Amino acid sequence: MSPPSESEAPAAMMYNAVVVLLPEYCCDEAGHLSGPPHLWPFSVVSYSLFFGLTLPQYDKRLAEILRAGVGAARGTAELAIGSLTQVSRMPHASLEELWTHAVNTLCALASLTSPETSGPGAGEELVKGRMGFVGLTPGLLLALEHQELALQFAGAAVVERRRCPPQEFVERVTFMKSILGEISERMRER
């Protein structure tokens, strides 16, 4: 795999920064992932999928920049989107059940490609470092390239929307953009 080109590098760096920031919204006040360790991957994937699906509604430009930074994760995300398409075609008793099925599917795919993130010995830092990719990438690609399917899953994200209502989501995006601005500034100084 070749490194990103000079024009792709800032987008890749921004994408990676967002992936690092997303799990922090799943943490308690002490900065640790909430709940028992076996639920950490589900929590991070659920929020990052919600973020990827929702971001284009509030900041399409940032979503486009992040999509440009996806790079090598695109192939795995396309596999995930294929799986989510199948999930969307199955009957579900409720929107919450559809969302849980979607997130569980992404977690299962992650356990195949990165088994160390989903076993009983998975450390918190490993889950934080890798599971954000699992939800963010397919969420962004769905929202930007498969809008009808994205709307179906975004509508099913009932619990995540309660945890992060629109005003709070906008505040989080604004905060992330300030950090991304600092990263861009540092890159220009080099």
Summary of the structure (lengths in Angstrom):
residues: 190
radius of gyration: 15.9
end to end distance: 24.7
largest distance: 54.0
contacts: 613
relative contact order: 0.19
helix: 79%
strand: 1%
